[in-house]
Amino acid sequence: MSDTRRNFFHSAAAIAAGLGGAATLAAQATPPQAPPQGAGRGFGQGQGPGQGQGRGGRGQQPAGPPKPASEVQVPKMKFGNIEISRLLCGCNEFYGFSHFNSTLDQVMVEYYTPERVCDVLHQCNRFGINGFNFYSGGRGIPDFDAFLAEGGQMHLVVQGNIGDQTEFIKKYKPHAIYYQGDQTDRAYHTGQMDTVKEWCKKMRDTGSMVGVGSHNPEVIATVEEQNWDVDFYACCVYNRTRTNDEWAKVLGEERAEGEGYVRGDPPKMYKVIQATKKPCFAFKILAAGRVTNVEQAFRTAYQSIKPIDGVFIGLWPRVRDQVRENAERVHRLLTNS
C-alpha cells in the first residue's frame, strides 16, 4: 500500500473516531419534504397519471391517481443541483440479481412483473424516496417508461458502462451515472483503470454527474489520491469482488461457496466514505439479505456516512411492505423521532 493511501486510511480512522451516535444522525436530517413535483433533470419527461395506454402500453386501463403521500418522508440531501432522498431504491431484486443463489434469482424474476416494479416505485414516491439506482439493461427502460406514464418521478443514478447507453442518456438525461462496481474492480485487478478514467471523461460531456462504483475501499482511495475528475462514489460495504489470492489471505483455505460477505468489511469502506469530501452512496448494507439485525445495519450505515451521503437499498416486499418499513426506519434514525 502506498504511503499516500496509508495516510488516507489513517485520516479516515481519525474522522471515524469523531462520529457521534443518535445526535449525529439527527443533525444530518433535513426537514421532511413531499415527493417531488415537476420534471427536473433526471426525472424523465413522462406523461401524467391516466395518460397514454396504461402500464407499459399493454392495453390495460390507465392507472388511477397516485395515492396520497405518507406523513413519513425520507429526509433529503443536496446532490449536485437537486434534493435527493438519503435512501434510494435499488434495482437488483427487480431483475433477479439476488446475490444469494439461482433459485432466489428466479423467484424474484417471477414475482417482479412490470406492474409490481411500478407499484414499488410509486410506493417509494409516497414516502419521499425520489432517487432510483437505475439499471438500463433488460426490462429496465420499458418498466421505467411505464412508471413515468403513470405519473411517477425519480432522479436516476445510473449504473453505467452497461452496453451502449448513448441513446438512453440523450433521452432520459439521468442526473448521475457511474462506472459499475464489478467492472471497476475487474479493471483494478487487471491494471486497466485508465479505461475507467477515460470513460469518466467521456461521461463528463453528457451533463450528468459522474462517479465511480466499487466494492473495494482501496479502489476508492486510489481514485481519490489520483484526484480524478469525478463527482461521487457508489460504495459497496462488503468487498465481494476479491480475487482468489485475496480471499486466501482473508479466509485461508476455508472460503465458503458462493459470494463472500465478511463481517469486518463494512468499517473499512465506511472509513473511506468518511474521508472523502465527495458524496457517496453506500450499498449492500444488509449483505444481500444475510444480515439478521436489519435495524442495527441501518443504524450503523447512517452513523458511519456523511450528511451528504445516501444509501441504495434493494426492495423485496413479497412478505411485508419493505418500502414503508425502511422509510420509517430511516426517518426515525435521521430525525430522532
NORZI-V63794 format. One record per residue. RES is the residue in three letters. PHI is phi in degrees with one decimal (999 if undefined). PSI is psi in degrees with one decimal (NA if undefined). OMEGA is omega in radians with two decimals (none if undefined). Layout:
<<RES | PHI | PSI | OMEGA> <RES | PHI | PSI | OMEGA>>
//
This chain:
<<MET | 999 | 135.3 | -3.11> <SER | -69.9 | 157.2 | 3.10> <ASP | -60.4 | -38.1 | 3.14> <THR | -61.5 | -45.6 | -3.11> <ARG | -69.6 | -35.3 | 3.10> <ARG | -63.6 | -41.1 | 3.09> <ASN | -64.5 | -36.2 | 3.10> <PHE | -59.6 | -47.4 | -3.14> <PHE | -67.5 | -37.6 | 3.13> <HIS | -65.2 | -41.3 | 3.10> <SER | -66.3 | -33.2 | 3.10> <ALA | -64.2 | -40.7 | -3.14> <ALA | -63.3 | -37.1 | 3.12> <ALA | -65.2 | -39.3 | 3.10> <ILE | -64.5 | -41.1 | -3.13> <ALA | -60.0 | -37.2 | -3.10> <ALA | -65.0 | -23.0 | -3.09> <GLY | -90.4 | 0.0 | -3.10> <LEU | -74.3 | 138.1 | 3.06> <GLY | -90.0 | -174.9 | 3.13> <GLY | -100.1 | -115.7 | -3.04> <ALA | -64.5 | -34.1 | 3.14> <ALA | -64.0 | -37.7 | 3.10> <THR | -64.1 | -42.4 | 3.14> <LEU | -62.0 | -44.0 | -3.12> <ALA | -64.0 | -36.8 | -3.13> <ALA | -68.4 | -23.5 | -3.12> <GLN | -77.2 | -18.4 | -2.98> <ALA | -74.2 | 147.5 | 2.93> <THR | -108.8 | 157.0 | -3.10> <PRO | -56.8 | 139.1 | 3.12> <PRO | -55.7 | 140.7 | -3.14> <GLN | -126.9 | 154.5 | 3.09> <ALA | -70.3 | 160.6 | 3.07> <PRO | -56.0 | 152.9 | -3.00> <PRO | -61.5 | 143.1 | 3.04> <GLN | -117.2 | 143.1 | 3.14> <GLY | 86.3 | 159.9 | -3.04> <ALA | -107.2 | 89.5 | 3.06> <GLY | -82.9 | 179.2 | 3.13> <ARG | -58.1 | 133.4 | 3.09> <GLY | 93.8 | -12.7 | 3.09> <PHE | -83.4 | -20.2 | -2.98> <GLY | 80.2 | 166.3 | -3.10> <GLN | -114.5 | 59.4 | -3.09> <GLY | -75.0 | 164.7 | 3.08> <GLN | -75.6 | 162.8 | 3.11> <GLY | -75.0 | 171.9 | -3.13> <PRO | -60.5 | 139.5 | 3.08> <GLY | 85.4 | -0.9 | -3.14> <GLN | -98.7 | 164.8 | 3.11> <GLY | 75.3 | -153.4 | -3.05> <GLN | -103.3 | 23.2 | -3.13> <GLY | 81.4 | -156.3 | -3.00> <ARG | -66.9 | 110.6 | 3.04> <GLY | 64.6 | 16.7 | 3.13> <GLY | 65.3 | 32.8 | -3.07> <ARG | -93.4 | 16.0 | 3.06> <GLY | 81.5 | 8.5 | 3.12> <GLN | -83.4 | 171.2 | 3.09> <GLN | -66.0 | 143.5 | 3.09> <PRO | -56.4 | 147.9 | 3.12> <ALA | -67.5 | 149.7 | 3.06> <GLY | -76.5 | 178.3 | 3.13> <PRO | -60.1 | 145.9 | 3.10> <PRO | -58.4 | 149.2 | 3.09> <LYS | -65.7 | 155.4 | -3.13> <PRO | -61.2 | 152.8 | 3.12> <ALA | -67.2 | 146.7 | 3.07> <SER | -72.5 | 154.3 | 3.04> <GLU | -66.9 | -28.4 | 3.11> <VAL | -85.4 | 120.9 | 3.13> <GLN | -124.1 | 133.8 | 3.08> <VAL | -65.7 | 129.1 | 3.13> <PRO | -59.3 | 155.1 | -3.07> <LYS | -106.4 | 165.3 | 3.03> <MET | -138.7 | 158.9 | 3.07> <LYS | -79.6 | 128.9 | 3.11> <PHE | -137.6 | 100.4 | -2.99> <GLY | 67.3 | -126.0 | -3.11> <ASN | -103.5 | 19.9 | -3.13> <ILE | -128.0 | 167.9 | 2.95> <GLU | -104.1 | 120.7 | -3.11> <ILE | -124.0 | 148.0 | -3.13> <SER | -64.3 | 146.7 | -3.14> <ARG | -79.9 | -2.6 | 2.93> <LEU | -123.3 | 124.6 | -3.12> <LEU | -114.5 | 147.2 | 3.11> <CYS | -72.7 | 127.1 | 3.04> <GLY | -82.3 | 177.7 | -3.06> <CYS | -127.0 | -8.6 | -3.01> <ASN | -59.8 | -46.1 | -3.10> <GLU | -63.9 | -33.1 | -3.13> <PHE | -56.5 | -34.2 | -2.98> <TYR | -123.1 | 24.8 | 2.95> <GLY | 79.3 | 24.8 | 3.07> <PHE | -101.0 | 77.5 | -3.04> <SER | -76.1 | -23.7 | -3.01> <HIS | 54.6 | 32.9 | 3.11> <PHE | -126.9 | -65.2 | 3.02> <ASN | -162.4 | 170.5 | -3.04> <SER | -69.1 | -27.3 | 3.12> <THR | -65.9 | -48.7 | 3.12> <LEU | -65.8 | -34.5 | 3.03> <ASP | -52.6 | -49.8 | -3.08> <GLN | -68.2 | -39.1 | 3.10> <VAL | -59.9 | -41.6 | 3.13> <MET | -65.6 | -42.2 | 3.12> <VAL | -59.3 | -43.5 | -3.11> <GLU | -70.8 | -35.4 | -3.13> <TYR | -72.3 | -45.3 | -2.99> <TYR | -85.3 | 78.2 | 2.96> <THR | -69.4 | 164.3 | 3.06> <PRO | -54.1 | -37.6 | 3.13> <GLU | -61.8 | -42.4 | -3.11> <ARG | -70.7 | -34.9 | 3.05> <VAL | -59.2 | -46.5 | 3.13> <CYS | -62.5 | -42.3 | -3.14> <ASP | -59.4 | -44.0 | -3.13> <VAL | -66.2 | -42.1 | 3.12> <LEU | -63.3 | -39.4 | 3.07> <HIS | -65.1 | -40.2 | 3.10> <GLN | -62.7 | -38.3 | 3.05> <CYS | -58.4 | -47.4 | 3.13> <ASN | -58.1 | -38.4 | -3.14> <ARG | -58.6 | -33.9 | -3.10> <PHE | -99.5 | 17.6 | 3.04> <GLY | 82.0 | 8.6 | 3.08> <ILE | -82.3 | 109.3 | -3.04> <ASN | -119.6 | 18.9 | 3.10> <GLY | -125.1 | 143.7 | -3.03> <PHE | -136.0 | 118.6 | 3.04> <ASN | -77.5 | 95.1 | -2.85> <PHE | -92.2 | 140.1 | 3.05> <TYR | -114.6 | 119.6 | -3.02> <SER | -90.3 | -0.8 | 3.13> <GLY | -82.9 | 171.5 | 3.05> <GLY | 54.1 | -127.2 | -3.12> <ARG | -84.4 | 1.4 | -3.00> <GLY | -53.7 | -49.4 | -3.09> <ILE | -69.2 | -50.4 | 3.12> <PRO | -61.1 | -35.2 | 3.09> <ASP | -64.8 | -41.5 | 3.13> <PHE | -67.6 | -37.8 | 3.07> <ASP | -58.9 | -42.6 | 3.13> <ALA | -62.9 | -42.0 | 3.11> <PHE | -61.5 | -44.5 | 3.10> <LEU | -63.1 | -39.7 | -3.11> <ALA | -64.6 | -23.2 | 3.12> <GLU | -92.6 | 8.7 | 3.08> <GLY | 95.7 | 3.2 | 3.13> <GLY | -74.4 | 157.1 | -3.14> <GLN | -143.5 | 134.5 | 3.12> <MET | -146.6 | 139.3 | 2.90> <HIS | -79.6 | 129.7 | -3.08> <LEU | -95.3 | 128.1 | 2.94> <VAL | -114.5 | 101.7 | -2.83> <VAL | -94.7 | 136.8 | 2.94> <GLN | -73.3 | 112.1 | -3.05> <GLY | -93.2 | 179.9 | 3.13> <ASN | 59.7 | 36.3 | 3.07> <ILE | -115.0 | 91.2 | -3.08> <GLY | 69.9 | -166.7 | 3.13> <ASP | -84.8 | 109.9 | -3.09> <GLN | -104.5 | 15.4 | -3.06> <THR | -58.0 | -52.2 | -3.10> <GLU | -67.7 | -37.5 | 3.10> <PHE | -59.5 | -46.8 | -3.11> <ILE | -64.0 | -41.2 | 3.12> <LYS | -62.2 | -41.5 | -3.06> <LYS | -77.2 | -45.6 | -2.97> <TYR | -97.9 | -15.4 | 3.10> <LYS | 46.1 | 62.6 | -3.11> <PRO | -61.0 | 146.3 | -3.13> <HIS | -66.3 | -34.5 | -3.09> <ALA | -149.3 | 151.7 | 3.12> <ILE | -146.1 | 142.3 | -3.12> <TYR | -138.9 | 154.9 | 3.10> <TYR | -70.3 | 120.8 | -2.99> <GLN | -59.7 | 138.7 | -2.94> <GLY | -59.1 | -43.8 | 3.14> <ASP | -59.6 | -40.8 | -3.11> <GLN | -73.2 | -34.5 | 3.04> <THR | -60.8 | -47.1 | -3.09> <ASP | -65.8 | -35.0 | 3.09> <ARG | -64.4 | -42.2 | 3.11> <ALA | -64.1 | -37.9 | 3.13> <TYR | -63.9 | -43.6 | -3.11> <HIS | -70.1 | -25.5 | -3.09> <THR | -104.3 | 9.5 | 3.10> <GLY | 69.6 | 31.6 | -3.09> <GLN | -118.7 | 34.1 | -3.12> <MET | -65.4 | -20.9 | 3.07> <ASP | -60.8 | -31.3 | 3.09> <THR | -63.4 | -41.7 | 3.11> <VAL | -65.2 | -43.0 | -3.12> <LYS | -63.3 | -41.2 | 3.12> <GLU | -66.2 | -38.1 | 3.09> <TRP | -61.3 | -43.2 | 3.12> <CYS | -60.5 | -40.6 | 3.10> <LYS | -61.9 | -41.6 | 3.14> <LYS | -64.4 | -41.6 | -3.13> <MET | -67.0 | -25.5 | 3.14> <ARG | -57.6 | -31.1 | -3.12> <ASP | -74.0 | -10.1 | -3.11> <THR | -80.6 | -17.8 | -3.07> <GLY | 91.3 | -7.9 | 3.08> <SER | -83.0 | 155.1 | 2.95> <MET | -65.7 | 145.9 | -3.01> <VAL | -120.1 | 135.4 | -3.12> <GLY | -141.1 | 177.3 | 3.09> <VAL | -127.8 | 134.3 | 3.07> <GLY | -106.7 | 150.0 | 3.10> <SER | -164.2 | 158.1 | 3.01> <HIS | -102.8 | -3.9 | -2.99> <ASN | -114.5 | 116.1 | -3.11> <PRO | -59.5 | -28.5 | 3.13> <GLU | -67.9 | -28.0 | 3.09> <VAL | -66.2 | -48.0 | 3.13> <ILE | -61.5 | -42.2 | 3.13> <ALA | -62.2 | -38.2 | 3.12> <THR | -65.0 | -46.1 | 3.12> <VAL | -61.6 | -39.4 | 3.11> <GLU | -64.2 | -48.5 | -3.07> <GLU | -67.6 | -25.2 | 3.09> <GLN | -89.4 | -2.8 | 3.02> <ASN | 57.7 | 49.3 | 3.08> <TRP | -62.4 | 154.0 | 3.09> <ASP | -84.5 | 75.6 | 3.09> <VAL | -129.9 | 160.3 | -3.04> <ASP | -102.7 | -24.8 | -3.03> <PHE | -160.6 | 172.7 | 3.10> <TYR | -132.3 | 147.1 | 2.97> <ALA | -110.5 | 116.4 | -2.90> <CYS | -122.0 | 109.7 | 3.02> <CYS | -73.9 | 131.5 | -3.07> <VAL | -82.8 | -7.7 | 3.03> <TYR | -115.7 | 129.4 | -3.11> <ASN | -86.1 | 82.8 | -3.07> <ARG | -90.5 | 4.4 | -3.10> <THR | -111.8 | 24.1 | 3.08> <ARG | -60.0 | 150.7 | 2.99> <THR | -75.4 | 168.3 | 3.12> <ASN | -59.0 | -40.0 | 3.12> <ASP | -65.2 | -38.5 | 3.12> <GLU | -67.4 | -39.0 | 3.07> <TRP | -63.2 | -39.1 | 3.14> <ALA | -61.9 | -35.6 | 3.11> <LYS | -68.7 | -32.6 | -3.10> <VAL | -82.9 | -44.4 | -2.99> <LEU | -116.9 | -0.6 | -3.09> <GLY | 65.3 | -136.7 | -3.12> <GLU | -91.3 | 8.0 | -3.00> <GLU | -101.7 | 21.4 | -3.10> <ARG | -61.0 | 134.5 | 3.13> <ALA | -76.9 | 163.7 | 3.05> <GLU | -71.7 | 149.7 | 3.08> <GLY | 82.0 | -166.0 | -3.11> <GLU | -68.1 | 144.0 | -3.14> <GLY | -102.2 | 133.4 | 3.09> <TYR | -129.2 | 105.9 | -3.02> <VAL | -98.4 | 130.5 | -3.05> <ARG | -61.2 | -26.5 | -3.13> <GLY | -81.1 | -2.3 | -3.08> <ASP | -74.5 | -46.1 | -3.02> <PRO | -53.5 | -43.5 | -3.13> <PRO | -58.9 | -31.6 | -3.13> <LYS | -67.4 | -43.9 | 3.12> <MET | -71.5 | -37.5 | 3.13> <TYR | -62.5 | -35.2 | 3.10> <LYS | -62.6 | -40.3 | 3.12> <VAL | -67.7 | -40.9 | 3.10> <ILE | -59.9 | -43.4 | -3.13> <GLN | -65.7 | -33.0 | -3.02> <ALA | -77.8 | -27.2 | -3.14> <THR | -86.4 | 144.7 | 3.09> <LYS | -83.1 | -7.7 | -3.11> <LYS | -84.3 | 151.2 | 3.09> <PRO | -61.8 | 145.4 | 3.11> <CYS | -132.2 | 150.6 | 2.99> <PHE | -117.2 | 114.5 | 3.07> <ALA | -81.9 | 141.7 | 3.07> <PHE | -141.9 | 167.7 | -2.98> <LYS | 56.1 | 40.6 | 3.12> <ILE | -68.6 | -16.2 | 3.11> <LEU | -103.9 | 13.8 | 3.12> <ALA | 54.1 | 44.2 | 3.14> <ALA | 53.6 | 45.4 | 3.05> <GLY | 87.8 | 1.6 | -3.10> <ARG | -83.8 | -23.7 | -3.12> <VAL | -68.9 | 133.9 | -3.12> <THR | -93.1 | -31.6 | 3.13> <ASN | -99.9 | 85.6 | -3.06> <VAL | -64.6 | -42.6 | -3.14> <GLU | -57.3 | -45.1 | -3.12> <GLN | -67.5 | -36.7 | 3.13> <ALA | -63.6 | -41.6 | 3.09> <PHE | -65.8 | -43.4 | -3.13> <ARG | -61.1 | -46.4 | 3.13> <THR | -60.2 | -42.5 | -3.12> <ALA | -60.4 | -51.3 | -3.06> <TYR | -75.3 | -23.1 | 3.00> <GLN | -74.0 | -22.7 | -2.99> <SER | -101.5 | -5.7 | 3.12> <ILE | -112.7 | 170.5 | -3.06> <LYS | -85.1 | 164.3 | 3.09> <PRO | -61.5 | -19.4 | -3.14> <ILE | -95.3 | 9.8 | -3.08> <ASP | -108.0 | 158.5 | 3.11> <GLY | -132.3 | -176.2 | -3.12> <VAL | -132.8 | 132.3 | 2.92> <PHE | -86.8 | 133.3 | 3.10> <ILE | -135.0 | 129.1 | 3.05> <GLY | -76.5 | 152.2 | -3.04> <LEU | -125.4 | 130.1 | -3.09> <TRP | -136.4 | 77.2 | -3.00> <PRO | -86.9 | 29.5 | -3.09> <ARG | -65.9 | -31.0 | -3.10> <VAL | -106.0 | -39.2 | -3.13> <ARG | -146.4 | 167.8 | -3.07> <ASP | -79.8 | 87.0 | -3.12> <GLN | -68.9 | -26.3 | 3.09> <VAL | -61.2 | -51.9 | 3.13> <ARG | -61.4 | -48.4 | -3.10> <GLU | -57.8 | -47.5 | -3.09> <ASN | -70.1 | -39.1 | 3.12> <ALA | -63.7 | -44.9 | 3.12> <GLU | -64.6 | -38.4 | 3.13> <ARG | -63.6 | -48.0 | -3.12> <VAL | -67.2 | -40.3 | 3.09> <HIS | -59.3 | -44.5 | -3.13> <ARG | -64.3 | -43.0 | -3.11> <LEU | -66.8 | -37.3 | -3.03> <LEU | -90.8 | -17.5 | 3.13> <THR | -113.7 | -4.7 | -3.13> <ASN | 57.1 | 40.0 | -3.13> <SER | -137.1 | NA | none>>
//
